[in-house]
Amino acid sequence: MPASYAYLGPEGTFTEVALRTLPEAATRELIPYVSVQSALDAVRVGEAEAAFVPIENSVEGGITTTLDELVAGTPLMIYREVLLSITFALLVRPGTKLSDIKTVTAHPAAQPQVRNWLKTHLPDAVWESAASNADGARLVQEGRYDAAFAGEFAAARYGLEALETGIHDAENAQTRFVLVGRPARPAARTGADKTSIVLWQRDDHPGGLRDLLGEFATRGINLMLLQSRPTGAGIGNYCFCIDAEGHISDRRMAEALMGLKRICLQVRFLGSYPRADMQPGEVRPLFPGTSDEEFVGAADWVARCQDGRF
Amino acid sequence: MPASYAYLGPEGTFTEVALRTLPEAATRELIPYVSVQSALDAVRVGEAEAAFVPIENSVEGGITTTLDELVAGTPLMIYREVLLSITFALLVRPGTKLSDIKTVTAHPAAQPQVRNWLKTHLPDAVWESAASNADGARLVQEGRYDAAFAGEFAAARYGLEALETGIHDAENAQTRFVLVGRPARPAARTGADKTSIVLWQRDDHPGGLRDLLGEFATRGINLMLLQSRPTGAGIGNYCFCIDAEGHISDRRMAEALMGLKRICLQVRFLGSYPRADMQPGEVRPLFPGTSDEEFVGAADWVARCQDGRF
């Protein structure tokens, strides 16, 4: 397997910064790709060992291009996640003053996060979208625009300076990234894990989705993400991308997945992996009988009953 | 109230075509706005009677800019919906042949719907995004690009011809649009209605979302859309935009909404309005005791009990 990771490029974006926080990235060649699709395809055809792409954003929600790629096509699996706080710097050519700025640029995804700042500080500046934040910085270097919103780390690479840093409209603006590879045995349980799956309902009827979620709820499993995505079969036809607390080797999670496998048209397992926030899943006292010990104890009891040893 | 409708412009896009299918549009002045936000703000400040914007797409799912606008800010209400089938024409300057086309343009939302067609028929053409499909057609007229994907209806307006029509990657590619106004009494029940709401959970615990959906399921109400949207309070914090079959004046729906009001942190009512597909909601025999007659009969019985007349 080639020792390289594909990632959503170009170089000098938040994705590269997030990828470099993974210890294993230091021993791999990191290759930028022009799109999420091309990065994941590089993994599918064996050009790269894994791909690193954004999957969820606290301002925009689930990143649909990534979810749709994981939902369809040759199955892939998530092995790691990284959470990165996103704040922007306003990058300009050295010597530019705030009052000189007539045009600003950045990737369209940056716009909702800098909109209020712009309204207050540069109400008359014209916004032009760039292919990426790094590309916006390059266009400022070339003189096409006066200023770019990008990570502060991009300033040095493009010979720019940060006129302002720490720009963000929403407190706690974070993006979640995942490392995706070909299916293999999931990483071992850490005690603070997350399991990602995609569910397709057998048919559409009152209570259908409620019944699917019941497979988690009756086993005391908390959900962290539920994002509906169109199946392509017309308005109103959705599958569900779900992140749930726990690891597939946990009894509670294994049971929930078996229950879903029985009642769903299709279930795609997207992986069990350590939570970036390292918080162990919490089983609430609200649901008595759902502690890990009780799950193990109940399995022992059934096994003893089956042996006539109860 | 001014007799004008704001809509997501510019002129000559699918939004305008969809708006003109509404009989009431014939008696209003139709004014294009540059964004969903500005169209809805025109209603909020009383500049327009209502705004007409896309809200759901069978390829891309819920249109997040519209949902986020309805979720936040001064409350608005949905009064009508329109479903429009979306197929693209490839528009060129008269005389252009397929082999002449080096560059193509359209709104980014068109790309997933024409991607396969492009790969087959114009594998080497360079894609450049336009601000709207109509704007793409204008840029072809000006000679900036060789071809634009747009509605066939845009050809005449920009002096172009359709080299190919009926282009779509997904069968049944449809977009759903809504007419949004200031809150008032919902339109009367037609028997084929839809109710839209936004739910915020009190807290995040195992089974929390399942319990919310249970308010619909136990009353035999089918859901048509469930789209999670970030609350802005960080990764993992979502509210839920829900479309459910039925009208707020139906007993079943009124009961479900009361149940949600009791258990949710917040419920925003976005309106009850006729379904564009005119299909009456189906109550499945699977859920005995949930016919309209049974709801009315049960209410009568409780009233009689309260009077000691059972």
Interface residues (C-beta under 8 A of the other chain):
Chain A: E56 N57 S58 V59 E60 G61 G62 T64 L83 A170 E171 N172 Q174 R176 D204 H205 P206 G207 G208 L209 R210 D211 L213 G214 F216 A217 T218 R219 G220 I221 N222 L223 M224 L225 L226 Q227 S228 R229 P230 G232 A233 G234 I235 G236 N237 Y238 V283 R284 L286 F287 T290
Chain B: E56 N57 S58 V59 E60 G61 G62 T64 L83 A170 E171 N172 Q174 R176 D204 H205 P206 G207 G208 L209 R210 D211 L213 G214 F216 A217 T218 R219 G220 I221 N222 L223 M224 L225 L226 Q227 S228 R229 P230 G232 A233 G234 I235 G236 N237 Y238 V283 R284 L286 F287 T290
